[in-house]
Amino acid sequence: MFKKLRKYKLLIFIVIILEIVLIVSAFFIAYNYPSIIPFYQGNELIYHLGFSILLIIILMVVYIRAFNMIEKRGKQNYIDTKTIMSADIKEAYQFGEIGLLSYDENGEIVWMSELFSHRNINAIGLLVQEWLPTVRIFFKKDYNVNQVKVELGNRIYSVMHLPDLKLMLFKDVTELENIYKTYHEQSIVFATVVIDNLDDISPNSDDNEIRELENKVRKTITDWARHYGVVLRRIRDDTYFAILQEGILRKIINSNFKINDEVRKFTTSDKDQLTLSIGIGRGTNDLMKIAELSSLALDVALSRGGDQTVINNYGGRLEFFGGKTQSKEKSNTVKMRILSKSLSTHIISSKQVYIMGHKDSDFDAIGAALGVVAMCQQYNVPAYIIFDEKQIESKARAAFRELFSRADINEMTITSANAIDKLNDDTLLIVVDTHRPSNTISPQLVAASKRTALIDHHRRSEEFIDDLLLSILEPSASSTSELVAELIKYSPQSISMSSEFATYMLTGILLDTNRYRVRTSARTFEASMILKEFGASIEIADEFLKDEYEEYQQKTKILSNISIPAYGIIVATSPDDEIVERSILAKIAQDALQIKGIKASFVIGNIDNDTVQVSARSDGTVNVQLLIEKMGGGGHFSSAAAQLTNTTITQAEERLNDVIKLYLDEVQS
């Protein structure tokens, strides 16, 4: 309404100015060209000109004052408060600090109650959605939001919308928000801090040097706690327990947990490197629950290789910080013997065993599954690999059919549908080479199984299989086949294995290490030696991994289309109209690291009509897992992948570039 008044006022002003211009022009012509307009002569012309202009000015002033008075009266109160509520209700609204706002059919504010005028807030005549962009959600179709919070003049209001009445109610909740903020800032948080690798410092190091290094690390931790006001107590040689408030945690998060970087800089040797793993629990008043959340967060940090902080939010998602170093190789014979014995015990106590890998299972997943089958055969327990044709990578599927006869394949494989039908309480499901239920060949089988074990070498992600009987998660291992080879070696009962099984497992190790070029340790060679003793053929394994001519051509085509979003980082994309196998994307990313100066590579392509995959590899100086996790994927330090649905290759590339731009500095070691 008031907007229209202002428009009319402007229009009349323009018309009057035009009238003045026309009159002046007419008198000018009459004065200079009397033959054209002979009505006025001499001074009479001047008098009439002045009188006309004066009259127009008077009319203009009268019109403007009239419009201003109408607008002013409207702004004083377009609707008298007492016409819509009684005096008592009005006083109750004022006591409760509740304001009302009314708007017309165009969304223009036509009235505001006294609460606003008392606080010098006047938006009458403005469009409510322009004045308060937060309330735009009220005007969207099918909105289901009853209230929103807005800030006006350093006060916070909870706004309720009554669309039928074209009315909005504003409740001042500033004091409540301040109380909640104070309560939240003072909420109790528990943290468990562990010095990684303290027991693994080289025995050849000088005792004084070791003692000096420990003292530096401990002083850094205590100084850090004192600086932020954290209550810190040492509960073991390598473990501290900390109590702090939510407000303090916010400050530490804003510093991006620099304590991890400060401790890491004390050691330059990879062999003797000391790092910190921190598990934090928060989000509830139940102290026992917070302690449990902190312990679980620490387990996740350690299972991801340490040197990082994990925050476990009650009823929420895990948050990850750090992780700039690769998992340190730990060869613990006693631990592997215990794990192998535990796995053997669960196998023996089962009537049948299912072994399942990830979607598009590769040589490592199938190889690890074959190793578990060999263990089950030794204990005379029927074992079946979940083998859905469309869920097995093409090279792995072809090699499987080449090594084993149809009868052998039928004997040791089963489809996921049949497995679910035959599942019972005495069935043991062993998931290999993945720990994310959604990434398995059959998430339904994982959900239905009551007895599940896990063998995996990837860093733990937020998504994890629940209620495991046994979890063997070793991020420092090069591959799951390497882990299974160790479990076979340290089994309480001697395990026999065919050369075909051993060759397939060796192929898995060669695949994940890029033929011993990456993530290779002494454990990797020891596992390979174990498989060689069983008759594994490295020549056959190498043949399995060779590319077909069409694959080589496709790789060359994709590598010709690269971009460089940051120094040492390349992104390659496949054509939008081509489908590329997951294994080829991974291989291209790995091969790209052979280019001089490249620290990390990302390859993007369609793996089916609905899914885009991002495969990432690094030379060990960039934690691609943390970058890929920002896109909903996972993996480990130097090898990771994410699958995106309802997106295009171009959109995936833009999203990846944004992630690299935001987080690259945080993930470089």
N, C-alpha and C positions, 0 to 999 in steps of 0.2 A: 504493500500500500504506500509506504513512505518513499519507496524507490520510485513509484509512479509519480508522486507529487514532485519529486526532484526533477524527473524527466519533463513534466509539464512546465515547471518553472523555467527550466533551461530553454524549452521550446518557445515560450512566450518572450523570453529575453532576446532570443535570436530574431523572432518576428519583429519586435520593436526596433531592434538595431537596423534591420532591413528597411523598415518604414522610414527611419531617420535618414538612411542613405538615399532612399528613393526621393524623399521630399527635398533634401539638400540638392540632389542632382537636378530635380525639376526646376527649383528656383535658380540654380546656376544657369540652366539653359535659358530660362525666361529672362534673366538679367543680361546675359551676353547675346542672346538671339531673340530680341523682342518680337521679331516678325513671326517666330514659330509659336510663341505663347504670349499673345498680346493682352492678357487679362490684367496684369499688374505693371505699374511703372514707378520708377524712382524709389522714394522712401517707403512707400506703401508695400512694396515687395519685401523689403527688409523686415518691416513690422510683422507681416504675415508669416514670414519664415521663422522668426524668433518665437512667435506665439505657438506655431505648430510644434516646434521642437520642445518647447516648455511643456505643452500639453501631453506629448508622448512620454516625456521623462516622468511627469507626475503619474501617468497611468502605469508606467513601469514600476515606480516605487510602490504604488498602491498594490499592484499584483504581487510583487515580491514579499511585501509585508504580510499580505493576506496568507500567502502560502507558508511563510515562516510561522505565523501564529497557529495555523492548522497543524503543522508538523510539531511545533512545540507542545501544543495541547495533547497531541497524540503521544508524544514521548513522555509527557508527565504522567499519563495513564490512559492508554487506549481503552482499557477495560478497568473499571474501578474494582479493586480487590474485593470490596464488600459485596459486589454484585455476584461473585461466584462462591463466596464463603462468608460465614458469620464472623463477627468480631472475635469471638472466643477461639474459633478455629484459626483465624489469622494470627492471633497471639501465640497459639500453640505452634504454628509453623515457624514463627519468628524465634520462639524459645528453642525449638529443635533445630534451628539454623537450616531451614528448608526453604529453598527458593523455587519459584515457578516461572516458566517461560512459555509463551504461546506464539505460534507461528501460523501464517496463512497457507492457502493452498499452493502457493509458489515457494514455500519454505522460507519466507521472509519473516523475521521476528517482529511482532506487532505489540508485544507487551511483556514486561518483566516485573516481577514483584519487588516489594520494598527491600528485600534482602540484598538485591543487586545494587539498588540506588544507595543504600547505606554503605556499601563497599566500593562506591564509585565505579561501578561496572555498568556500562550502557551500550547495548548492541542493537537497540531498536532500529529497524530499517535495514539491517544486514541480513544476508542469507545465513541461516543457522549452520549449514554445512561448510560454509567458507569461514565463519567465525570460529567454529569448533570442528576441525576435520575429523576428530576422533569419533564424533557421533554419526558419521556417514554410514556406518554399519547398520544403523537403525533404518535407513532408507533403502537398503538392499533387499531384493526379493528373497523371501523364504529365510530371512535372518532369524536366528534363534537365541540372540543375545538379549538378556533382560536389562543388564546394567553395564555401564562402562565408567571408567574413572577419568576425569579431566583435571587439569591444573589451571586455575585462574587467580591471578594476583597473589601468588605464593600460597594459595590455599588449594586443597585437594577436595574434589566433589565426586560423589557417586551419583551418576545421572540415570534416571529411569524414564523410559519413553512410553507415553500413552498415545498411540497413533490415531485412535478414533476421535480423541479430543484435541488432537494437534497440540499436545501439551508435553512439556518435559519438567521433571522434578529434579532439583539439585539438592543433595544432602551433603552438608559439610562434614567430611570424615577425616579432616586433617589430624585431629588429636588421636583418633583411632589408628591412623596410618603411622603416626609417630610412635605410638605405643607398640604397634606390631613390629616396626622397624627396630626399635630398641630391643624388644624380645628376641627378634630374629638374630640381631647382631650379637646378643649374649648367649645364644644357644650353644650347648656343649658339643665339642667335636673331639674325637679320639684319633690319634695317629700312631702308627707303629713304624719305626725307622730302623732299617737294617743296613749294615755296612756289608756290601757284597764282596765276596772273594777274600774275606779277611783270613780264612783258614787256608787259602790257596796261594798265599804269597810264597814266591820261590824260596825253597830251603837254602839255596846258595847265596841268598842275600845276606848282607851283614846284619847282625842282631841290632846294632845301634841304629842303622838306617831304618830297619823295620819299626823299631820303637819310636824313632823320630817321625816316621810317616804316620803311625797310629796316633801319636799325640797331636799332629797337625790336623788330622781328620776329626778327632774328638773335640779339639778346641774350636774348629769351624762349626761343628754341630751345636755346641753349647753357646757359642757367640750368636749364632743364628737364632736359637731359642730365646736368648736373653734380649736380643734386639726386637723381636716381635712380641715378647711377653708370653712365651709358651712355657708351660710347666713341663719339665723334661726329667725323666728318670731312666737310668740304665738298668735293664733287667737281665741282660746277658752280655757277654763280651762284645758281641756284634749287634746287639739289639737295644733300642731305646723305646720307651713308651711316653707319648706326649699328650697333654690335655690343653686345649685352646678353645677360643670362642669363634663363632662364625665370622664376626667382623675381622678378627685377626686372620682367619683363613682367607677372606676376600683379599686382604693386602698381600698375602703370600702368593695367591693365585695371580694377582696383577703383576707380581714380580716374575711370574712364570717359573717358580721354584728354582731360582738361581743357585740355591744350595747344592743342587746336583752338579751344576757346572763348576762351582767352587771346589767341591771335593774331587771331581775328576781331574782338575788341572794339577793336583799334587803329584800325580803319577804319569809319567810319559811312556813307560814300558807297558805294552799290551799284556805282557806275561804277568806283571805284578800290579795291574790296574785295580784301584779301589774305587767303587762307585756306591751310590745310595739307592735303595729301593724303599719307597714310602707308601704305606697303605692307610687311607683315611676313611673314616666312617662318620656320616652326619645325616641329619634330617629327621630325628625323632628324639623324644624325651626319655625313651627307654635306654638306660645306660648299658644294660647287658646287650641290647640289640646293636647299639653303636659300636661296642667292642667287637661284636661278631662281624659287623660290616667292615670294620677296620682290618680284622684278620683276613677276611675274604679278599679285600682289596689288595693286601700284601701278597696273598697267594697268587693273585692274577698278575701283579707286577713281577714277581719272581718267575712265574711260568712264561712270561713274555721276554725273559732274558735279563731282568733287572735293569738298573740304571734308569729308573723312571718312577713317576708318582701316579698312583691310581686312586681316584676319589669314588667311593661307593655311596651313592645317594639313596636314601631309604625310599623305596617305591619308584626310583627313577633310573636314569641311565648312568653307566660308568663314564668317568671322564679320565682322559689319559694325558700326561705331561711328560716330556723328556723322551728317553729311549734313543739316545744318539750313538750308542755303541752296540756292536753286534754281540750276540750271546757268546759268552766265553766257554770254550770247550772244557767239559768236566768229565773225566773218565773215572767213574766210580764203580769199581767192580762189585763191591758189596751191594750197592743200590740196585744194579742190574740183576744180580742174583736174586734179590728179594722180589723185585718186580716180575722176573721170569717165573719164580716159584708161585707167586700170587696168581699170575695169569694161568699157569698150569693147573692150579687148584680149582679155579673157576671153570676151566675147560672140563676137567675130570668130573666135576659135580653136575655137569649138564648132560641132557639127553641128545641135544643137537646144537650145532653152532652155526650162526649166520655171520658172514664177513661182508661188510659193505663199505665202499669208498664214496668219493664225491661225484657229483654230476660230471659227465664227460671224463670218466676215470681214465687216468693215464698209466704209463708203465709203473710209476712208483706206487700208485694205489693198488693196481692189480698185483704187482710184485709182492707188496706187503701182505695182501690177502692170501697169495699162494704160500708164503712163509707160515702164516697162521694155519692154513690147511695142513701143511706138513706136520706142525705140532699136534694138531687134532688127530691126524692119522696115526701118529705114534702112540696116542692115548686111546685109540680105537673109538673115538667119538665122531659121529658123522658131521661133516663140515661142508657148507655150501657157500659159494661166492654169489652175492646178488649181482646178476648179470643181465641187464636190460640192454638189448642191442643198440638202441638209440642213445643210451647214456654212457657208452664206451667210446673213447676217442678212436678214430679210424685206424691209426698205426698200431695202437695197443690191441685193438680187436683183431687186426690182420695177423699180428705176431702170435696172439693167443691161439688162433685157428691153425697157424703154421706149426706151432710146437706140439699141440695136443690133438689127439684124434677126436672125432665126433663123440665116440663112446665116453672118452675121458671127460670131455666138456659137459656132457649130459650128467655125468656122475657127480661132478663137483660144482655145478652151477645151478641156480634157481632164479626165476624171475621174482621181482618184488611182490607182484600180486599173489603168486603161489606161496611166497614166504609168509605173507600176512595171514593167508588162510591156514597155514600149518603152524603158525606161532602158538606156543603154549608157555606155561609158567616155568618149564624146565629148559627153555631155549635161551642160549646166551647169544646176544648180538654184539659183535665186535666191530666198531667203526674205525676205519683206518684212513689216514692222510687228510682228515678234516675233523673239526670239532664243532662246526656250525650245523645244527639240525636242518636248516633250510637249504644247505648246500649238499646234503647227501642225496643219493639216488632216490631214496624214498623217505621223506620226512614222516610219512604216515607210519612206516615200520618203526622208526625211532620212537614215535609217540606211543605206539602200541606195546613196545617191548618193556618188560618189567625187570629184565636183567641185561644191563648194557655195560660194555667196557670200551675204552678208547685208547688208540695208539696213534700219535700224531707228532709232527715235528714243526708245525707252524706256531707262531706266537699267538697266544690266546687273545681272542677278540671278545667283545661284550657278549655276543651271542654264544651260548655254550650249552652242551647237552646236560640236562639235569639228572640227578640221582644216579650217578655212575657207581658201579661196583668197583671199578679200577680205572684210574686215569694215568696213562703214560704219555706225558706231554714234555718233549725235550726240544726246545727251540734251537739248541746248540747242535743238534744232529743235522746232517746234510739232507737226509731223506727219511721217509718212514721205512723204506726197505732196509736202510742201515740199522734203524732201531730194532726191527724184527730179526735181522741177522744176529744182533747182540743178544736178544732174548733167546734165540735158538742156541747160541753158544753157551749161555749160562743156565740153560734149562736143567732142572734137577734130574731129568732123564735124557740120555743121549738121543738126539733127534737125527733121523736119516732123511735125506732129501734127494730127489732126482736132479740130474743135470739140467733138465728143462726148467724146473722150478728155480734153480740157482741162476740160470742164464737170464730168466725173466726179471728176477730181483736185481741182478747186476745192471740190467738195462735201466731199471728205475733209478739206481744210483747214478749211472752215467748221465741220465736225462737231467736230474735235479742239480748235478754239479757241473753241467755243461762239459762233460768228459774231464772231470777233476780240475776245472779251471776256477770254479767259485765254490764258496762254502765247504771247502775240503779241509779236513783235519786228519790227524793220525787215526782217529776212530773210523773215518771213512775208508782209509786204506786197510785197516784191520778187518772191517766188515767185508770189503772186497776179497780179502785173503780167505776169509771164512767161506765165502761163496765159491771161490776158485777151488777150494778143497773139496767141495761138493760137485765139482765138474763144470762150473760156469764157463761159458765160452765168450771171451771179450770180442772175438771176431764176429760171432753171430749177433751179439748185443749191438755192436757198432753198425752192423748191416741193418738192423731194425730201425735205427735212428736216422738213416740216410733219407734225404728228400727225393721225392719224385720230381721229374722235370717241371711239371705243372706247378708244384709247390715252390720250387726255386724261382720260377718265373713270377709267381704271385708275390713272393717275398721282395724280389727286386722292384716290382711295381709299387709296392707299399712304401719301401724305403726311399723311393724317388719323390715322395710327397711328404716332406718333413717341415716342421717349424721349430724355432729355437726360442722358447719363452723366457729362458734365463741362461746365463753362461754355464756351459757344460751339461745342459738339459735339452733333449730333443723329444719332439712329439711327432709320431708318424701316424697317418690315417689311411685307411683303405677306402676305395670308392663306395659311395652310398648304395650302389645297386649290386654289390657283391657280398656273398656270405663266406666268411673265413672261419676255419676251425680254431678253437681255443689254443690248441697246441702250436699252431702256426704263428698266432699273435705272440705267444710267449717266446717262441724261438726267434722271431724277428727282434723282439725287445732285447733278448740275450745277445744276438749277433751284433746289434747296434752298439753295444759296449766295446766292441773291437775297434771302433772308430776312435782315433787318437783325440784325447781331450774330453771325451764324453763320460760324465759321472753317473748319469741316470737317463734311462730311456723309457718312453711311454708309447704304446702302440694301441690304436683304437680301431675297432672294426665290428661289423655285424656278425654275430655268431648264429643268429637265426632271424626270422622276420620281425621278432618282437624284442630282441635283446641286443644291446651294445655292450661289448666288453672292453675294459681298459686293462692291459697287461703292463706291468712295470718291473723293471730290473735296475739294479744299481751296482756300482763297483765296490760298495761297502762304505762309501763316504756320505751317502744320503740314505736316510731311513724312509724308503718308499712305502713301507707298511703304514706309517703314520699319515702320509699323504693320501694313500688309497682309502684308509679308514674314514677320512673326511668325506669320501664319496660313497660310503656304505659298504666297502669291501674289506679285505683282510689279507693276511699272508705272513711273511716274516721280513726281517730287516732289509734284505736286498732283493726280495722277490715277493710281489703281491699282485692282486687283481681285484677288479670290481665289475659287477654286472649291473647294468642300468636298463630299466624297462621304460616304455613310453617316452623315449627320447631319440634324437637323431645323433649321427656322428658329429655333426657340427656343434650341436648343443653340448654333447659330452666333452668335446674339445674345449669349448668356452668355459665349462664348469671346471675342468682340469686346470686350465690356465689360471683361473681365479684362485684355486686351491694352492697352486705353486706360488703365485704372487704373495698370498697371505702367509703361508706357513713354511716356505723353503728355508728361511733363516733358522727356524726352530729345529729342523730335522737334519741339518748338516753337522757331521762330527768333525 
